[in-house]
Amino acid sequence: MNAKINMIYWKSEKFWLGKILEHPEIMTQGKTIDELEENLKEAYLLMAMDDVPKDHNIKEIAI
C-alpha cells in the first residue's frame, strides 16, 4: 500500500511543526524536516490503525 498525504509545515523558533492536510487534527514536530515527516507518518499510522487487531489483513483494492 502506497498512499500519499500532504504535509503542511513551518519553522518555529526551535522545531519544524507540521500537520497532515487531509487530517488537520494530526500535528507534530521535528528537529529537521525529515524527522517531522517521519513523525507525521507515525502519527498517521497510529490514528489509522487505532482499534485494528494485530492479526489484520491488508488488501489493495481498485476504485
ZIHUVEN-V597109 format. One record per pair of residues at least 4 apart in sequence whose C-alpha atoms are under 8 Angstrom apart, sorted by the first residue. I is the first residue (numbers start at 1). J is the second residue. Records with the same first field share a line. If there is no record, write none. Layout:
BEGIN
I->J + J
END
This chain:
BEGIN
1->60
5->20 + 21 + 22
6->20 + 21 + 22
7->18 + 19 + 20 + 21 + 37
8->18 + 19 + 20 + 21
9->16 + 17 + 18 + 19
10->16 + 17 + 18
11->15 + 16 + 17
12->16 + 17
14->31
15->29 + 30 + 31 + 32
16->29 + 30 + 31 + 32 + 33 + 36
17->27 + 28 + 29 + 30 + 36
18->27 + 28 + 29 + 36 + 40
19->23 + 24 + 25 + 26 + 27 + 28 + 40
20->24 + 25 + 26 + 27 + 40
26->40 + 43 + 44
27->40
28->36 + 39 + 40 + 43
29->35 + 36 + 39
30->34 + 35 + 36 + 37 + 39
31->35 + 36
32->36
33->37
34->38
35->39
36->40
37->41
38->42
39->43
40->44
41->45
42->46
43->47
44->48
45->49
46->50
52->56
END
